[in-house]
């Protein structure tokens, strides 16, 4: 069963978190390491990661990520759990140590698949 079907059956609305990163263009490799650390962590806490999108052509300092949770409540549970999870803390420490992220914005979307 797909995530959107699960959310509908549970009577909640799936949300997708859209992250818009301003990254250091000289540290794309470090940011990619950070991205690869987070993908399984979102899954670990019940979400579905749709991937990170790194610079290729055009702006060299922008990256994006998309991941979904069956509901806003489940996303909030994830946010609370990551504060004390060792792997999540290590991922944030990697970003801080390498200074690969300059800033980021987080938005929430309601996806339409069909």
C-alpha positions as CSV (number, residue, x, y, z in Angstrom):
1,X,0.0,0.0,0.0
2,X,1.4,3.4,-0.9
3,X,1.9,6.1,1.7
4,X,-0.9,8.3,0.2
5,X,-3.3,5.3,0.5
6,X,-2.3,4.7,4.1
7,X,-2.9,8.3,5.0
8,X,-6.3,8.3,3.4
9,X,-7.3,5.2,5.2
10,X,-6.2,6.6,8.5
11,X,-8.3,9.7,7.9
12,X,-5.3,12.1,7.9
13,X,-3.6,14.0,5.2
14,X,-0.2,13.2,4.0
15,X,2.3,16.0,4.1
16,X,5.5,16.5,2.1
17,X,8.3,18.5,3.5
18,X,10.1,20.6,0.9
19,X,13.6,21.7,2.0
20,X,15.3,24.5,0.0
21,X,19.0,24.7,0.9
22,X,21.6,27.4,0.3
23,X,24.8,25.4,0.3
24,X,28.5,26.3,0.0
25,X,29.3,25.6,-3.7
26,X,32.8,24.5,-2.8
27,X,31.3,21.9,-0.4
28,X,28.8,20.0,-2.6
29,X,30.6,16.7,-1.8
30,X,30.2,17.3,1.9
31,X,26.6,18.2,1.4
32,X,26.0,15.0,-0.6
33,X,27.5,13.0,2.4
34,X,25.0,14.8,4.7
35,X,22.2,14.0,2.3
36,X,23.1,10.3,2.1
37,X,23.1,10.2,5.9
38,X,19.5,11.6,6.2
39,X,17.7,9.5,3.6
40,X,17.6,6.3,5.7
41,X,16.9,8.3,8.9
42,X,13.7,9.7,7.5
43,X,12.7,6.1,6.6
44,X,13.7,4.9,10.1
45,X,11.2,7.2,11.7
46,X,8.3,6.3,9.4
47,X,8.7,8.8,6.5
48,X,9.3,8.3,2.8
49,X,12.3,10.1,1.4
50,X,11.9,11.3,-2.2
51,X,15.6,12.2,-2.5
52,X,18.0,15.1,-2.5
53,X,18.5,17.2,-5.6
54,X,22.0,18.6,-5.9
55,X,23.4,21.3,-8.3
56,X,24.2,20.2,-11.8
57,X,23.4,23.0,-14.3
58,X,22.4,26.5,-13.3
59,X,22.8,27.7,-9.7
60,X,25.7,25.9,-8.0
61,X,24.6,26.8,-4.4
62,X,21.1,25.4,-4.3
63,X,20.0,21.9,-3.3
64,X,16.5,20.5,-2.5
65,X,15.0,17.6,-0.6
66,X,11.5,16.2,-0.4
67,X,10.2,13.7,2.1
68,X,6.7,12.7,3.2
69,X,4.9,11.5,6.3
70,X,1.4,10.1,6.5
71,X,0.3,13.1,8.6
72,X,1.6,16.3,10.2
73,X,1.3,14.6,13.6
74,X,3.6,11.8,12.4
75,X,6.0,14.4,11.1
76,X,6.0,16.2,14.5
77,X,6.7,12.8,16.2
78,X,9.7,12.4,13.8
79,X,11.0,15.9,14.7
80,X,10.9,15.1,18.4
81,X,12.6,11.7,18.0
82,X,15.5,13.0,15.9
83,X,16.6,15.4,18.7
84,X,17.9,12.5,20.7
85,X,18.8,9.9,18.0
86,X,22.6,9.3,17.8
87,X,22.6,8.9,14.0
88,X,20.6,12.1,13.5
89,X,22.9,14.0,15.8
90,X,25.9,12.7,13.9
91,X,24.4,13.9,10.6
92,X,23.8,17.4,12.0
93,X,27.4,17.4,13.4
94,X,28.7,16.6,10.0
95,X,26.9,19.6,8.5
96,X,28.1,21.9,11.2
97,X,31.7,20.6,11.1
98,X,31.9,21.0,7.3
99,X,29.8,24.2,7.1
100,X,28.3,22.8,3.9
101,X,24.9,24.3,4.6
102,X,24.6,28.1,4.7
103,X,20.9,28.2,5.4
104,X,17.7,26.3,4.6
105,X,13.9,26.9,4.4
106,X,11.3,24.3,5.2
107,X,7.8,24.3,3.6
108,X,5.0,21.8,3.8
109,X,3.0,20.7,0.9
110,X,-0.1,18.5,0.3
111,X,0.8,16.2,-2.6
112,X,-1.6,15.2,-5.3
113,X,-0.6,12.0,-7.0
114,X,-3.7,11.0,-8.9
